[in-house]
Amino acid sequence: MQRGRFIDVTYTHTEGMETCIVPPGMHFPGRATLLEKRRMLEGDGPLAWLRTSLLNEPRGHVAMYGGFLTAPTGPDHDAGIIWSDGQQCNDMCGHGTIALGMAMVALGMVPESEDGRTFIRLDTTAGPVTAEVGSSRQAVEWTRFENVPAYVAAMDVPVELPGYGEVKVDISFGGNYFAIVNWSGREKRVCPENGACFRELGHLVRRQLAEKVDLKHPLHPHIRFPSRDTDLLVTFWHEPDRNEARYRNVHVLSGGLLDRSPGGTGTSAMMAMLEARGELAIGQTIQSEGLLGSGTFEGCLIRETKLGSQRAVVPTVKGTANLIGYAKWLIDPDDAVGKGFVVT
């Protein structure tokens, strides 16, 4: 038996979507940029074992999502954060930001403001994100984050789905790229029981779009699709089941993970699409409903902006999360299975 590494993590869920929050430690070199630190977690990088060990089996599962905190990358940030599922890193995560903000205040990782409004400046590989965390003497209650600018990259791209015919896809960026499919009026509803169906449809949409589009972020060269660096999430949405919601949706990630929550970057992308189609005004608030239908996120576009020459809008998203546990994991470098595996 070799000496192992102990790693302490915190678990949360945001409307059913789990996040494994990994605290900053000695994992990353201090002078590396956030994108360089992310590269260390990806593929065959020197810290890939950290991501796969915590997010994949036997410690994680197919739907486990993670946030890897780093030391601040500059004076304008309170922390850096790298988001990932068990297969691939993402540039931003909304449900994770809601959970992270609340956890950082609840666990004393940042000083709590006396007026019950604590602001946390996060650096992500999509750009700066500011989380406002609401709290009282009794509890930490919610997070509202101002996301990176969102924009529409393409509209009405045709794809063929067996049994459904041709559907039109809009592609928006809300911290990640989303291929958005209006699923209104279809027999298959967004609900946990139809997860396998939407997982397969999502793969079909993504595969066809990889041959039809060339997506490049105006400011961040590493954010592009198709590429192995950037996921294209596929969103299916239709009329809501909750009275207060604008729509109900599910987001399908490339590894087959289904977002259980309404999706924070997804809500941002949806609002950008609705605004571009004249169906949402700047300053108008909406509620988004997710796969489980357990609650909603509140979204609002607060202003217009530019990403280079590209018109964009600035979204805010508000939601709540729950702490569900803590773990002290032992990582044995000689345990090959313990470094993580995926059963497809």
N, C-alpha and C positions, 0 to 999 in steps of 0.2 A: 504493500500500500504506500503510495507516494503522498507527499504533502500536497494538499489541494488549496484552492482559492475559495474563500467564503465571500459571497456576494449578497448583500441585503437589497431587497426590492419591495416596492409597494404596489398593491393591486387596487384598481378602481374599476367601476363601470359607469358608462355614460349612456343612459337609456338602453342598457343591455350590452353595449360594446365595451369589451374589457381593454384595459391598458396596464401594462407592466412598466412601471416607472423605475428606471435604473439611475441611482444617484451618481453625481460626478465623483470620480476617484482618480486613481493613478493610471487609468487605462490609456488616456490620450496624451500625446506630447503637448506641452503648454503652448508652443509657438505655432502649431499647425492651424490652418484656417478650418472653419467648420466643414467645408466641402472636403478638405483633406482628411479630416477625422471621419467623415462619413465613408470615404473610400476605404478606410481601414476596416470598417464593419462589413463591407460588401465582398461578394465573390470569394476569392482566395486571399483577401486582405489579412493582415496580421491579427486583427481583432474580430474576424468573422466568427470565431468560436464563441465569442461573448453573445452575439446576436442569436446564433443558431441554438446555443445551449439553453438560453432563457425562453425563446419564443416557440421553438419546435418541441415535439415530444422528446424525452419523457417528462420534461418540466412544463412545457407549454402545450399548445394544441393548434389545430389548423386555423382557428379564428383568433389566435392570440395576437395582440398588437403591442408594440413597445415604443417607449420614449427614452432615449439615452441622453441624460443631462450632461452638459459639459460646463467647464468654467466659462465666465463671460469672455467673449471674443474681442471686446473693446469697451470703452467707457460708456457707450450708448446702450449697452445691454446688461441685464441682470443675470442672464444665463444663456447658454446655447442649448439647442435641443435637436436631436436627430431622430426622425420618425421611421419606423420600419415594421413590416410584418415578418413572418418567418422566412419569406422568399426574397423580398426586395425592399429597399429603402424608398421612402416617399419624401417629397420636398416639404409638405405641410400636412398637418392633421388637425381637424377642428374638434372632433370629439375628444381627442387626446389633450388639446390645449385647454378645453373646459375642465377636464379632470386634473391636469397638471396645475393650473392656476389655483384651483380649490385646495389641492393637496399641499402645495407650497405654503399657502397661508395656514391651513389646518395643522400642519406638522412643524410650523415655525421655521421653514426654510428661508423665508423672507420676512422682514418686519411688517406687522399688520398695522395698517393705518388706523388712527383713532376714530376717524369719521366713518369707518366701515367700508371704505372704497380704496382697495390696495391695487396699485398698478405695477405690473411685472412686464419688463421689456425683454422679449425673447428674440434671439437670433435663429432663423431657420435658413435652410438652403434655398428657400423661395423668396427670402427677404425678411425684414423686421416685422414682428407681430407684437402688439401690445394687448395684454390680458388685464381687464379690470375685474377684480374679485370683490363681490359683495358679501359682507359678514355682519353678524350681530354678536352680542355677548354670548348667546346660546350656541351659535352654529355658523359655519361658513355655508353660504346659501346658493351662490351662483357665480358663473364667470361669463362676462361679455368680452369678446376679443375683436379688435380691429384687425382684419385680415390684410394680406397683401392684395394689391389691386387685381380685380377680376376682369376678364374680357372674353368676347366671343371670337373664336378662331375660324369657325366654318359653320355653315348652316345648310340644312336640307341635303345632306350627303346620303345617297340611296344605298341601302344594303338589303340583301335578301335573307329572309328567315324561313326555313322550311315549315310549312303548315300555316304561315302567316303572310307570306308574300313580301312585297317590298315595303320597307319602312324608311322614313327619313330621319336622319340623325343630325342634331346640332352638337357642336363641340365647343365647350367653354373651359376657360382656365379659372380656377378658384383657389389656387394654391397647389393643385394638381389638375391635370387635364381630365375632363369628363366628356364622354360620348353620351348624349342625352336622347332617350327614346320616349316619345309620348305613347304610353300604353293604355290610354283611355278607351273604354268600351270593350276591352278584351275579356275573355272568359277567365283567364288566369290572373288572379289578383295578387298584389304584393302582400305576402304573408309568409310566416315560417314554413308552412306546409308546402309551399311552391318554390322553396329555395333551390332545389336541384334543377328545376326548369329554368329559373333565371340565371343560375350559374352557367348552364350550357348555352343559353341564348347570349349571355355576355361574352363568352369565348367566341361565338360565331361573329358577333358584331366587331369585336376587337380584331379578329383575324382579317376580316374584309377591309376594315379601315386602314390596317397596316399597309395595304396595297393601294390605297386611294388618297391618303393625305400625307403631308409633310409638315409637321407642327414644330415650330421653333419659338421659344419665348423671346420677346423683344430685348430683354436685358440679361437673361441668364443662359449662356450657351449650352450648359449641361442639361437644360430642360428641353427635351425634344422627343418627338415620337414620329416614326418608330425608332427605338433604340433600347438597348438593355438597361439604360440608366433611368428611364422614365416609364412609369405605368400609365396606361390609358384606362381609367375606371369607366365602367359602363353603367349608366343610370336608367332605370325603368321607372316611369312615374305615371300616376293616374289620379283621378279624383280622390279626395281624402275620405277617411272613415270618421275622423274626429271633427266635430263641428267647427272648432277654432282653426283648423289647418287649411292651408291653400292646396296642398297635394300630399300624397303618400308615395314614397319611393324606396328603392333599394339600389345600393351601389355594389357593383361586382368588381373586385380586384383581380389582377391577372392570375394570381395563384389560386383562384377559386374562392377566396374569402368573401363572404357577404357581410357588408356593414350592417350591424344590428340597429345602429342609431339612425336618426335622420340625416346625419352627415354634416359636418361643419364646412369643410371645403366644398362639399356637394351642394349645400344650401347656397354658398357664395356663387358657385358656377350656375346653379339654377336661376338665381336672381339676375345674374348678368344676361342670361338667355332671355328671361321674361322681359327685362328692361329693353333689350335690343328689339324685341318683337312688339314693343309698345304696350305690354300687358302689366308693367310694374313701373311706378314712378320713383324717382329719387326721393328719399324720405319716407316712403311707404313701408310699413311693417308687415311682414308675413310670418306665418307659422308653418314649419315643415314637419311632416310625420314620417317615421321610419318603418323598417321591416317589422318590428315587434308591435308597433302601434301603442307603445307604453306611455309616450309623452311626445313633446314637440320641442324643436329649437325655434327661437325667434330670430328672424333675419331682417336686416334693413340695409339699403344702399345709402350711404351718407353724403357722398359727393362724387363728382366726376374727376378724372385725373388723366394723365398720359403715361404710357410706357414707351418712351421714345416717341415715335409718331403714331403709335397705336392708342386709340381712345380706350379708356378703361373706367371702371367704377370701383369705389372703395366700399367693401361690405363689412358689416358687423354681424356677429352671431352670438346669441346668448343661450345658455343651457345650464343644466345642473348635473352633478355626478355624485357618486357614493364611494367612500372607501370601503373595500371589502376584505382586505387582508394584507398581511406582511409575510415575507419568507426570507429565510437565510439559506441560500443554496450553496452546496459544496460542489465545486467544479474540479474534478479529478482529471489532470491532463492525460492520464493513461486510459481513461474510459472513453473509447471511441464512440460507443452508442450514446453515452451521456452528452456528447457534443451536439446532439440533435439529429433527428431524422424525420422524414415526412412519408406517410403512407398515402398513396394516391388511389 
